Amino acid sequence: MPGLAGKRIAIIATDFFEEAELVVPRDRLREAGASVSVYSTKREAIQATEGDTEPTRKVDVDGTFDDLDIESTDALVVPGGTVNADRIRVEAAAQELVRAFDEAGKPLAMICHGPWLLISAGRAQDRRLTSWPSLADDLRNAGATWVDEEVVVDGNLITSRKPDDLDAFVEAIQSALAA
């Protein structure tokens, strides 16, 4: 896979995100040469979990959603975690970021419960997506075609189901950025 030197990637999350779904993409994309920053609703470190219920560690953030410069950022990544996804989907700033990245045609990658944000941002209709299986009805009701595959690429949108799919998810992000 080609290197990602010069690419800037933003990850947005709130407390109680699924640890692997933030940490693995962040670290692997950095290893590929990208600059990866984490943004949240506050400037304090955010709480990670495993399996939605077990707190693990805190992850430092680089700024708030308002600090994220869309023009100088090449891709946006949204990890899952049920609580994180439920909280972030009602954040107007997060919804606006999703709309802006989608309108710009920049890679927008979401895993697990992350695609709830697509629904709240009005960006799920007529898209082919995957997610954690419990979101299938929500995505269908929002006008998306839901499929059960480890990674789905629909234009600039990249979606995956769960931590087991992280290899394919990160590879799809790298491919989108290298294109």
C-alpha positions, 0 to 999 in steps of 0.5 A: 500500500502506498504511503500516506505522507502529507495526508491529514486525517481527522477522527471524531469521537466522544466518551465511550467509543469502542477503543479498537475502532479509534486506536487501530485506524489512528495508529495504522494510518500514522504508521503509513505516514499520515498525520492523524488528529482526534477531535471531540466535544471537549478538549479533555481526554475521552474514555474508551471502552471495549464491548460497549461496557468495559472502560479501558483507557483515555485517549488524548484529543487534539481539539474540539469539533470546531477546531477541525479545519475541513479544507486542510483535512483529507478524510474523516473517520468515525469510530463506533461504540453505542454510547459514543455513536448515540451522543455524537449523532445529536451534535450539530457540529459533528453532523455539519462535518459529515455533510461538509466532507460528503459534499467535498467528496472526501473519504468519510469512514465509519465503523460499527455504530458510527453510521448513525451519524450519517442518518442524523446528518441526512447522508444515508439515503440512496447509499450502500452501507454496512454497520453493526447489525442492529443499525440495519433497520435504522439505515434502511428506514433512512433510505440506505441499502444495508448489506452484511459485508466487512467493508463497503465502499460507496463513492467516498463513503467507507463503512464496516461492521465491527472490530473484526473488520478493522484490517479491511476498514483501514485498507479501504481508507488507505486506498481511498487516500492513495487514489 
